């Protein structure tokens, strides 16, 4: 190893030790640090391989280093590893072709940080509702498992005709006593499987996406988050000097929603054919469902004035503020719905408990 590279490696070691984990983005972050410090690509990869605490990452970095030494491009090597997303590979490829590899590495890191902030904002807004739902289900299951059997035994000794709602609760209590230990694990597993097939399994998750797009508030959040991401990515990538069709080629790999993925693929195909971005947007029949008319008008005017990158960043900032407002208001909207559901459950339980006593009092009178 060259003396200069040894000096840089010693200076960068603390960053590698604390920052490098089994993650593509963290690997790229550390790679950009080494390249920014003036290290060669070979030297940077050798240092990262040596400093990595992950056996898997050491193997991946070792294979990348071998590919580079054979004259294979970094983007092609990334593609060979099947460890990095398509969007990352394409940005690395365009960076190599344009001579802006370091700039594109830094851009990938910035975009990833922004994406994490966006997801964190959405997760925090949904946390309250999730906690309430989990607590409601837990209380409901606990009541059915422990309280209902006792009520069933008390009312069973009365020998009177019980209301239908009470009979249903008693039947539920008896069922939980007899089969609760078997039913609950199966039920939890069933719910997990349903959620997996609806939102994670590649071949069926489009069904979950269709369901989400039919929920008014959720649909609004998805649309605002996608437009925020679309504007931010396109604005920064175009500002970095990449052609629009190259930027659009990256976009399908940045979303998990099939309808937006198809839109980006259509835009890339049409723009690559020489059609303007605004005309490509108009030519897609489902554009209005995914991109608001106001955003399309902003893109049309920006394309005519030659300020597309600036306009995309403005769109991103505008919809980021909208998304923040929607996310902040989400718990306020969900809270009364959840309270209503809890109230209905409590009211039914109270009726099932009180009605037999009321009937018994009337009989004795």
C-alpha positions as CSV (number, residue, x, y, z in Angstrom):
1,X,0.0,0.0,0.0
2,X,1.3,3.5,-0.9
3,X,2.4,5.8,2.1
4,X,-0.3,8.4,1.2
5,X,-3.0,5.7,1.3
6,X,-1.7,4.4,4.6
7,X,-1.9,7.9,6.1
8,X,-5.5,8.4,4.8
9,X,-6.5,4.9,6.0
10,X,-5.2,5.7,9.5
11,X,-7.2,9.0,9.5
12,X,-10.4,7.4,8.2
13,X,-10.2,4.2,10.5
14,X,-12.6,5.6,13.2
15,X,-15.2,6.5,10.6
16,X,-15.0,3.0,9.1
17,X,-15.1,1.3,12.5
18,X,-18.3,3.1,13.7
19,X,-20.0,3.6,10.3
20,X,-19.5,0.4,8.3
21,X,-22.2,-2.2,8.9
22,X,-23.8,-4.8,6.7
23,X,-25.5,-2.2,4.6
24,X,-25.1,-1.1,1.0
25,X,-25.6,2.6,1.8
26,X,-23.1,2.6,4.7
27,X,-20.6,0.9,2.4
28,X,-21.1,3.6,-0.2
29,X,-20.9,6.3,2.5
30,X,-17.5,5.0,3.6
31,X,-16.3,4.6,0.0
32,X,-17.2,8.3,-0.7
33,X,-15.2,9.3,2.4
34,X,-12.1,7.5,1.2
35,X,-12.4,8.9,-2.4
36,X,-13.0,12.4,-1.0
37,X,-9.8,12.1,0.9
38,X,-7.9,11.5,-2.3
39,X,-7.6,7.7,-2.1
40,X,-7.7,5.6,-5.3
41,X,-10.6,3.3,-5.8
42,X,-8.4,0.2,-5.4
43,X,-6.9,1.5,-2.2
44,X,-10.3,2.5,-0.8
45,X,-11.8,-0.9,-1.5
46,X,-8.7,-2.6,0.0
47,X,-9.1,-0.5,3.2
48,X,-12.8,-1.1,3.4
49,X,-12.3,-4.8,3.0
50,X,-9.7,-4.9,5.7
51,X,-11.6,-2.8,8.2
52,X,-15.0,-4.4,7.7
53,X,-16.2,-6.4,10.7
54,X,-18.8,-8.2,8.6
55,X,-17.7,-11.4,6.9
56,X,-20.3,-11.0,4.2
57,X,-19.3,-7.5,3.4
58,X,-15.6,-8.5,3.3
59,X,-16.5,-11.1,0.6
60,X,-18.6,-8.6,-1.4
61,X,-15.9,-5.9,-1.2
62,X,-13.2,-8.5,-2.1
63,X,-15.2,-9.5,-5.3
64,X,-15.7,-5.8,-6.2
65,X,-11.9,-5.2,-5.8
66,X,-11.1,-8.2,-8.0
67,X,-13.5,-6.9,-10.7
68,X,-11.9,-3.5,-10.7
69,X,-8.5,-5.0,-11.0
70,X,-9.7,-6.9,-14.1
71,X,-10.9,-3.7,-15.7
72,X,-14.6,-4.2,-15.0
73,X,-16.5,-1.0,-14.2
74,X,-17.7,-0.3,-10.7
75,X,-21.3,-0.3,-11.9
76,X,-21.0,-3.6,-13.6
77,X,-19.3,-5.1,-10.6
78,X,-22.2,-3.8,-8.4
79,X,-24.6,-5.4,-10.8
80,X,-22.7,-8.7,-10.6
81,X,-22.9,-8.8,-6.8
82,X,-26.8,-8.5,-6.7
83,X,-26.4,-6.7,-3.4
84,X,-27.1,-3.2,-4.5
85,X,-30.4,-1.9,-5.8
86,X,-30.9,-1.0,-9.5
87,X,-31.2,2.7,-8.7
88,X,-27.8,2.7,-7.0
89,X,-26.2,0.8,-9.8
90,X,-27.6,3.2,-12.4
91,X,-26.4,6.2,-10.5
92,X,-22.9,4.7,-10.2
93,X,-22.9,3.9,-14.0
94,X,-23.9,7.5,-14.9
95,X,-21.4,8.8,-12.5
96,X,-18.6,6.8,-14.1
97,X,-19.7,7.8,-17.7
98,X,-19.9,11.5,-16.8
99,X,-16.7,11.5,-14.7
100,X,-18.7,12.4,-11.5
101,X,-18.5,9.2,-9.6
102,X,-17.7,10.9,-6.2
103,X,-20.5,13.5,-6.7
104,X,-23.0,10.7,-7.5
105,X,-21.9,8.7,-4.4
106,X,-22.5,11.7,-2.2
107,X,-25.9,12.2,-3.9
108,X,-26.9,8.6,-3.2
109,X,-26.1,9.2,0.5
110,X,-28.1,12.4,0.6
111,X,-31.1,10.9,-1.1
112,X,-31.0,7.9,1.2
113,X,-30.9,10.2,4.2
114,X,-33.9,12.1,2.9
115,X,-35.7,8.9,2.2
116,X,-35.0,7.7,5.8
117,X,-36.4,11.0,7.2
118,X,-39.5,10.6,5.1
119,X,-40.1,7.1,6.3
120,X,-39.4,8.1,9.9
121,X,-41.9,10.9,9.7
122,X,-44.6,8.5,8.4
123,X,-43.8,5.8,10.9
124,X,-44.0,8.3,13.8
125,X,-47.4,9.5,12.6
126,X,-48.7,6.0,12.5
127,X,-47.2,4.9,15.8
128,X,-50.1,6.3,18.0
129,X,-52.8,4.5,16.0
130,X,-50.8,1.3,16.0
131,X,-50.4,1.4,19.8
132,X,-54.1,2.0,20.4
133,X,-55.1,-0.8,18.0
134,X,-52.6,-3.3,19.7
135,X,-53.8,-2.3,23.2
136,X,-57.5,-2.6,22.1
137,X,-57.0,-6.1,20.6
138,X,-55.0,-7.2,23.7
139,X,-57.7,-6.0,26.1
140,X,-60.4,-7.7,23.9
141,X,-58.5,-11.0,23.9
142,X,-57.8,-10.8,27.6
143,X,-61.5,-10.1,28.4
144,X,-62.6,-13.0,26.1
145,X,-60.1,-15.4,27.6
146,X,-60.4,-14.6,31.3
147,X,-63.5,-12.6,32.1
148,X,-66.1,-14.2,29.8
149,X,-65.7,-17.7,31.2
150,X,-66.5,-16.4,34.7
151,X,-69.6,-14.5,33.4
152,X,-70.7,-17.7,31.5
153,X,-70.5,-19.8,34.7
154,X,-72.5,-17.1,36.7
155,X,-75.3,-16.8,34.1
156,X,-75.3,-20.5,33.4
157,X,-76.5,-21.1,37.0
158,X,-79.4,-18.7,36.7
159,X,-81.4,-21.0,34.5
160,X,-83.1,-18.1,32.8
161,X,-83.4,-17.3,29.1
162,X,-80.5,-15.1,28.3
163,X,-80.4,-12.3,25.6
164,X,-78.8,-13.2,22.3
165,X,-75.8,-10.9,22.8
166,X,-75.1,-12.5,26.2
167,X,-75.3,-16.0,24.7
168,X,-72.8,-15.0,22.0
169,X,-70.4,-13.6,24.6
170,X,-70.8,-16.8,26.7
171,X,-70.2,-19.0,23.7
172,X,-67.1,-16.9,22.9
173,X,-65.8,-17.3,26.5
174,X,-66.4,-21.1,26.5
175,X,-64.6,-21.4,23.1
176,X,-61.6,-19.4,24.4
177,X,-61.4,-21.7,27.5
178,X,-61.4,-24.8,25.5
179,X,-59.5,-23.8,22.4
180,X,-57.9,-20.5,23.2
181,X,-54.3,-21.8,23.5
182,X,-54.7,-23.4,20.0
183,X,-56.8,-20.7,18.4
184,X,-54.7,-17.6,19.3
185,X,-51.4,-18.8,17.9
186,X,-53.1,-19.9,14.7
187,X,-55.0,-16.6,14.5
188,X,-51.8,-14.5,15.0
189,X,-49.9,-16.6,12.4
190,X,-52.8,-16.2,10.0
191,X,-52.7,-12.4,10.4
192,X,-49.0,-12.3,9.9
193,X,-49.3,-14.5,6.7
194,X,-52.1,-12.2,5.4
195,X,-50.0,-9.1,6.0
196,X,-46.9,-10.8,4.4
197,X,-48.8,-11.8,1.3
198,X,-50.5,-8.4,1.0
199,X,-47.5,-6.1,1.6
200,X,-44.2,-8.1,1.3
201,X,-44.5,-11.1,-1.1
202,X,-43.5,-9.8,-4.5
203,X,-46.1,-11.6,-6.6
204,X,-49.1,-10.6,-4.4
205,X,-48.2,-7.3,-2.7
206,X,-49.9,-5.4,-5.5
207,X,-53.2,-6.5,-3.9
208,X,-52.2,-4.8,-0.7
209,X,-51.3,-1.7,-2.7
210,X,-54.7,-1.7,-4.4
211,X,-56.3,-1.8,-0.9
212,X,-54.2,1.1,0.3
213,X,-55.1,3.2,-2.7
214,X,-58.8,2.7,-1.9
215,X,-58.3,4.2,1.6
216,X,-58.8,8.0,1.3
217,X,-56.3,9.2,3.9
218,X,-53.7,6.5,3.3
219,X,-53.9,7.2,-0.5
220,X,-53.3,10.9,0.2
221,X,-50.2,10.1,2.3
222,X,-48.8,7.7,-0.4
223,X,-49.3,10.2,-3.2
224,X,-47.7,13.1,-1.2
225,X,-44.7,10.9,-0.2
226,X,-44.2,9.7,-3.8
227,X,-44.4,13.2,-5.2
228,X,-42.0,14.4,-2.5
229,X,-39.5,11.7,-3.4
230,X,-40.0,12.1,-7.2
231,X,-39.4,15.8,-7.0
232,X,-36.4,15.5,-4.7
233,X,-34.7,12.8,-6.7
234,X,-35.3,14.3,-10.1
235,X,-34.3,17.8,-9.0
236,X,-31.0,16.7,-7.5
237,X,-30.1,14.2,-10.2
238,X,-30.8,16.7,-13.0
239,X,-29.0,19.4,-11.0
240,X,-26.0,17.1,-10.8
241,X,-25.8,17.1,-14.6
242,X,-27.4,13.8,-15.5
243,X,-29.7,13.7,-18.6
244,X,-33.5,13.5,-17.8
245,X,-33.8,10.0,-19.4
246,X,-31.0,8.7,-17.1
247,X,-32.7,10.2,-14.1
248,X,-36.0,8.6,-15.1
249,X,-34.2,5.2,-15.6
250,X,-33.3,5.3,-11.9
251,X,-36.8,6.2,-10.7
252,X,-38.6,2.8,-10.9
253,X,-36.1,1.4,-8.4
254,X,-36.9,4.0,-5.9
255,X,-40.6,3.1,-5.3
256,X,-42.4,-0.1,-4.0
257,X,-45.7,0.8,-5.6
258,X,-46.3,-0.8,-9.0
259,X,-48.5,1.9,-10.4
260,X,-45.8,4.5,-9.8
261,X,-43.1,2.1,-11.1
262,X,-45.1,1.7,-14.3
263,X,-45.5,5.5,-14.7
264,X,-41.7,6.0,-14.3
265,X,-41.0,3.2,-16.8
266,X,-43.4,4.8,-19.3
267,X,-41.8,8.2,-18.8
268,X,-38.3,6.8,-19.3
269,X,-39.3,5.0,-22.5
270,X,-41.1,8.0,-24.0
271,X,-38.4,10.6,-23.1
272,X,-35.7,8.2,-24.5
273,X,-37.7,8.3,-27.8
274,X,-37.2,12.1,-27.9
275,X,-40.6,13.2,-26.5
276,X,-40.6,16.0,-23.8
277,X,-41.3,15.1,-20.2
278,X,-44.5,17.0,-20.1
279,X,-45.8,15.2,-23.2
280,X,-44.7,11.9,-21.8
281,X,-46.7,12.6,-18.7
282,X,-49.8,13.6,-20.7
283,X,-49.5,10.4,-22.8
284,X,-49.9,8.1,-19.8
285,X,-53.6,7.5,-19.2
286,X,-53.3,7.1,-15.4
287,X,-51.1,10.1,-14.8
288,X,-54.0,12.2,-13.3
289,X,-54.6,9.5,-10.6
290,X,-50.9,9.6,-9.6
291,X,-49.7,13.1,-10.3
292,X,-51.9,16.1,-9.5
293,X,-52.8,18.5,-12.3
294,X,-51.0,21.4,-10.6
295,X,-47.7,19.5,-10.5
296,X,-48.0,18.6,-14.2
297,X,-48.6,22.3,-15.0
298,X,-45.5,23.2,-12.9
299,X,-43.4,20.7,-14.9
300,X,-44.7,22.0,-18.2
301,X,-43.9,25.6,-17.4
302,X,-40.5,24.6,-16.0
303,X,-39.6,22.6,-19.1
304,X,-40.4,25.6,-21.3
305,X,-38.3,27.9,-19.2
306,X,-35.4,25.5,-18.8
307,X,-35.6,25.4,-15.0
308,X,-36.7,21.8,-14.5
309,X,-34.3,21.0,-11.7
310,X,-35.3,24.0,-9.7
311,X,-39.0,23.3,-10.2
312,X,-38.6,19.7,-9.2
313,X,-37.0,20.7,-5.9
314,X,-39.7,23.3,-5.4
315,X,-42.4,20.6,-5.9
316,X,-40.6,18.4,-3.4
317,X,-40.4,21.1,-0.8
318,X,-44.1,22.0,-1.3
319,X,-45.3,18.4,-1.0
320,X,-42.9,17.7,1.8
321,X,-44.7,20.4,3.8
322,X,-48.1,19.0,2.8
323,X,-47.0,15.5,3.8
324,X,-45.8,16.8,7.2
325,X,-49.1,18.5,7.8
326,X,-51.1,15.3,6.8
327,X,-48.9,13.2,9.0
328,X,-49.3,15.6,11.9
329,X,-53.1,15.5,11.5
330,X,-53.3,11.7,11.0
331,X,-53.5,10.9,14.7
332,X,-56.1,13.6,15.2
333,X,-58.3,11.9,12.5
334,X,-57.6,8.3,13.6
335,X,-58.2,9.0,17.3
336,X,-62.0,9.5,17.2
337,X,-62.4,6.4,14.9
338,X,-60.4,4.3,17.3
339,X,-62.3,5.7,20.3
340,X,-65.6,4.9,18.6
341,X,-64.5,1.3,17.9
342,X,-63.4,0.9,21.6
343,X,-66.6,2.5,22.8
344,X,-68.7,0.1,20.7
345,X,-66.8,-2.9,22.1
346,X,-67.2,-1.6,25.7
347,X,-70.9,-0.9,25.1
348,X,-71.6,-4.4,23.7
349,X,-69.7,-6.0,26.6
350,X,-71.7,-3.9,29.1
351,X,-75.0,-4.8,27.5
352,X,-74.1,-8.5,27.5
353,X,-73.3,-8.2,31.2
354,X,-76.1,-6.0,32.4
355,X,-79.1,-7.2,30.4
356,X,-79.4,-10.6,32.1
357,X,-79.3,-9.0,35.5
358,X,-82.0,-6.5,34.5
359,X,-84.2,-9.3,33.2
360,X,-83.7,-11.3,36.4
361,X,-84.7,-8.2,38.5
362,X,-87.9,-7.8,36.4
363,X,-88.8,-11.5,36.8
364,X,-88.3,-11.3,40.6
365,X,-90.5,-8.2,40.8
